[in-house]
Amino acid sequence: MDATEARADRLRRAMRGKTQAWLAEQIGVATSSINGYLKGKVPQADVCLRMCDALAVDIRWYLNGEVPAEEKAQGEKVVQVPFVDDSAKALTFPAGLLDMFGGPYESFCCLAVQGTLMAPGIPKGAEVLATRSFSQVEDGKVYVLQLRGGYVLRRLRVRGDGGIVAVCDNPAVHNDLPDEVLFEDVAALALWSSHAP
């Protein structure tokens, strides 16, 4: 992910589900300007400050991903969440977002979506936050599966006999997984995606 895409992703995360119209009204710009910022465009300095204030995020974090020294020292406001397939790499999430989902921070992991099998809802390139803290598979929810030596994202269906079937959301592609997956194949429950439809 290049710097422009990363900045756009940080803004999407900071908005926490708020609409472009809401943010535009808060900072006094057109909604089309917010759309540009969500594509990575850098606002003018005064607009950037108002936007970071409205979203309660540090401007250094928004612009370049830098975690302020006081937040590093406190260790309470941001959390490094490792990728499920490479624990040496991580994404930074606001602790408040993780707290909304509950569970210990160590249970969280993330995944970068490689293909289009879950599009349009979760497109290629989206980053997904997931938790390993779940006790059963719930019908219709999206999970991270560990299959064939790698990790994939799929929606799971629970059959009447208790069997688990993994399905794709994209009707234009063919599911490349076995007819049934085992509970042991389910690595994490998806909670949040960086893609905002």
N, C-alpha and C positions, 0 to 999 in steps of 0.2 A: 504494500500500500504506500503510495507516495504522500508527500507532505500535504498536498491539497485534499486528497481523499481522507487522510487522517484528521485534518482540521474539520472537514465536513462531518465526519463520524462523531467527533467530540461534541459538535454542536447538536447533532441529533440526540446524543446521549444526555446532554445538558437540558434539552427541552423536555425530557421525561414525559412524552406524550402530549405536551401542550401544542396547540395549533400554530401555524405560521401567522394566522390573523391575530391571535392573542399576542404573540411576540412583537409583531409589527406595531400594534396599538401601544404596547408597553414602552417601546423605544422611539416611537414617532417616525417610522419609515413605512414605505409601501410594502405590501405583502410580496410583491415581485422581488424586492430587495432581499427579503428573508429567503426566498427561493434561491437566489444567487449565493447567499451565504451557505445554504445547505448543499451547494455544489462546490464549496471550498473557497469562494471569493472572500477576500479580506475586507471587512467594513472599514470606513474611515475611523480614525482614532476615537473621536467622541462617541460615535455610534457603537463602536466596539466596547467601550467602557460601559455605556448604558445597557448594552445587551448582556454583558457579563454580570452586571449588578442585578438586572432583572432575573437572570437565571441562577444567581448565587454561585457563580463559578469564578475561579481565579483567571484573570486575563492571560497570564503566562501559560496556564494549562490549555486554555482554548486555542491560543495562537500556535504554540509549538509542543504541547504535550508535557511541558515541564511541571513537575510537582513542586509547589512552593516549599521552601525549607521548613517553615513552621508546620506544614501538614505532614512532611516527612517525619519530623520530630515527634509530633503527636501520634501519628500512625492511626488516626481515627477517621479522617475524612476521605481518604482514598485507599483502595485495596488493589493489589496486583493479583489478577486472576490468571493462572497458567492455562495455556492451550492443552486440551486433552491429549493431543498427539505429539506435543513437544513441550515438556514442562520448563524448558530453558527459555521459552518465549511466553510473554504475558501481555494482557491488556490491563489498563488502569480503569477502575470503576469507582464512582462515588460510593462511599460506605452506605449512604442513605438509600441508594438504589438497591444494594444487596440486602440491607436491613428490611426493605419492603417484602422481600421474598422469604425471609427467615432462614434459619439454619446457620451452622458455623461457616465462616468464610472459607475454611479449608475444603468444604464440600463443593465449592463452585469451580467450574472449569469453563473454557470457551472453545469454540470451533469456528474456523473460517470455511464457509461454504464454497466448495470447488465447482459444483456443476449446477445444472438448471432443473434437477429433478423435483425440487420443492418450490419452483417458481409458479406463479408470480409472487406469492406471499413472502417467500424467503428466497431471493434471487442469488445468483452466483456472485460471490464477493461479499455477501453479508457476513457479519460476525454474530455468533449466537452465544448467549450466556446460558449455561446449564448448571444443574446441581446433581451431584451423585447421591444426595440425601432424599431417597424416595423408597417406599416399601412395596409398591405394587404398580403394575402397568395399568393406566387408565385409558379406556377406549377413546380414540380420537385425538389424543395429545401427541405432540412431537417429541421424539427422543433421539439421543445420540446412540448409535449402535456400533459395537466393535465387531467387525466382520472381515474376514479375509485379510487379516493383518493391518487393517486400517479402520478409520472411523467415518461413518456416514450419518446423515440426518434423514429421518423418515417419520411419517405419521403412523402410529400403531393402532390396529384394530384388534379387539379381543373377541374371538368367536364364542358362540354359545357353549362349546366344549372346553373353553379355557385356553385354546390355542391362540398364539399371537401371530398376526400377519402384518408385515411392513408394506406400506403403500406410498406412492409418490403423489404429490399434489398436482404436478404438471400433467395434464391429460394428453399432451402431445408426445410424451416419452413412454417407453416401456420399462416397467420395474425390473431391475437387474438382480433382485434378491431372491432367495429361496422362498417357496410357498409359505413356510413357517419359520419364525425365529424363536429362539429360546430366551427365557428370562435372563440367563447368564450373559447373553449377547447385548443386553441393554445396559449401557454404561452411564447414561445421565438423562435427566428430564430437561428439555429445553424450556427456558423461562422467558427469554427476551431476545429480540433480534435487532440489529442496528439498522435494518431497513424499515423505513416508515412509509407505508403505501400511500 
